[in-house]
Amino acid sequence: MADPRFKNLEIKVGLFVVIAVVIIIALVIAIGISRDIFTTKVYIDVYTDTGENLAKGMPVKYAGFQIARVNDLALQDDGRVIMQIGIPTKYVKWIRQDSVFSLSLQNIIGSSYIDVKTNLQSEAPNIETGSIFSLKRDQGLQGIIEQVTPVVADLREIVASVNTILIRFADKDGDFNKLMRGLGSLGSDIANKEGSLGYLRSDVVQNEIANFLQDLRSFSESAVRMAHNVESGSVTLKRSLEVFDEHSEPIVVGTNEVVNEVQNMVRIIAPIVSRLDQVAANLERASQNAADGTENLDELRSEIQSIVESGNELILKIQNTWPISIGNEKTPEKVPLK
């Protein structure tokens, strides 16, 4: 008689085995689905000259997403390497006959993968089983090194040139240090008011320039007053002409005297104009050489005084000249020179 503890044991064991098998099959199916094992695929061939950095099972990516893996990798009789890639049909719409397959790296030292690029504006048809492509290789680390090598050579030349320049700067007897010492001496002369440039900052030169500018300002004020007196004389002349119209008959008698006075005034004006030219020349020379200008200030002041006095005499004679003096007894203001 069977032990009641083992009653229905065979049924329980069988049920457990069935459940385990179902779970295993479900896992296999799930893994297959996740890896697109049970998905319908389009198989294409990609040729390359070398199998370097290529491996079976390496990922194939489009726009950064993995869409397939390399199913097979083999060497052809002609020496070329062929890769077979199975692309799920749901991704076929993104791959076209003019798409570019290239070997890329995750980073400089990262793993390799096949990158697919497609021009979506292209009118080329989608891929189909048996489509053939050529693998394009991106520049790897060696290519980058080859590009960087000329730059490194240029950098070495630049460093050598900079080193040469630094050596010249460090040379105490070099041109740079001589220049800096010269600039230092020049700055010291200016700061201490020594030497040629330092003399320009000295108090003597500054005082001479200030005095000259003061004299020049005084002359300008005198010239303004002289112009005012001349304007007053012109007004007086106008009034005299009006009187002249009223006394035309007596004026005819004094015509010769007026002519003589005018000739005398012309002779007086001529040297005044000559002196003004000399003053202008003296002013120009004084402005060009402020340091030497103070030695001529007395002479310049005398000339200006003479011009002012001559102008006063001219105005006085104009106002006293008959018939201009008719109806005008006011003596013009003499222009003093400060």
C-alpha positions, 0 to 999 in steps of 0.5 A: 500500500502506498504511503499517503504522503506521496499521494498525488506527488507525481501530479505535483512534480509534473505540474511544476515541470510544466510551469518551469518549462512555460516560464523558460519558454516565456523568457526565451520569447521575451529575450528574443523579442527584445533582441528582435530575434523573431522580427522579420528582417531585411539582410544587407551586405556591407563591404570594407577593405579591412576587418580592423575594429570590426566584430560579430555582434557589434551594434548598428545605430541610426541617429544614436539608437541601436537598430541592429547588430552585425550578424556575420563577418567574413573574408571574401576570396577577393580579399575584402571583408563582408558584413551581413546586417539584419535590419528589422523591417520597422526600421527599413523606412529610415534606411535607403539605398544612398545611406552611408554606413561608417565605422565610428567610436563611442569616444577616442578609446571607446568601443566601435559601432556602425553608424548609419546616416540617411538624407531624408530629403533623398528620393532613393528607394528603401533598402531590400534584402541583398542591398550592398553598401561600402563601409566608410571609416572615420578617422581614428586615433591614428588619423587624429595623431597624423593631423596633430603632428604638424601642429606639434611641430609648429608649436615647437618652433613657436616655443623655440622662438619664445625662448630666444626672445626671453633670452634676449630680454634676460640679456642685460646688455641687450637692446631691450634692456638698453631701451628700458634703461634709456626710458628710465633715465628719461623719466627720471629727468622729467620727474627731477626737472633735469636735462632737456625735457626736464627743463621744459617742466622747470619753474623758469620756463613756466613763469616765462610762458605765463608772463608772455601770455599775460603780455599777449593778453594785454596787447589783445585788450589794447588792440580791442580798445584801439578798434573801439576808438577807430569805430568812434572816429568813424562815427565822428567822421560821419557826423563831420560829413553831415556838417560838411554838407551843411557848410559846403562853401567854407569847406571848399576854402579848406580843401588844400589843408585837408589834403595835406592832413590826409597825406600826413596821415598816410605817411603815419599809417605806413610805418604803423603797418610795417610795425604791425608786420614786425610784431606779428613776426615777433609773436610767431617766433615767440610762440615757437620758442617759449624759452627764448621769448622772454628775452624779446618781451621788452622789445615787443612791449616797446613796439606795441606801445609805439603802435598804440601811441601812433594809433592814438595820434592818428585818431586825434589828428582825424578828429582835429582835422578840419572840417571833421572837427566841426561840431566835435570837441571831445578828445578820444580816449588814449589807449594805455598799454598795460 
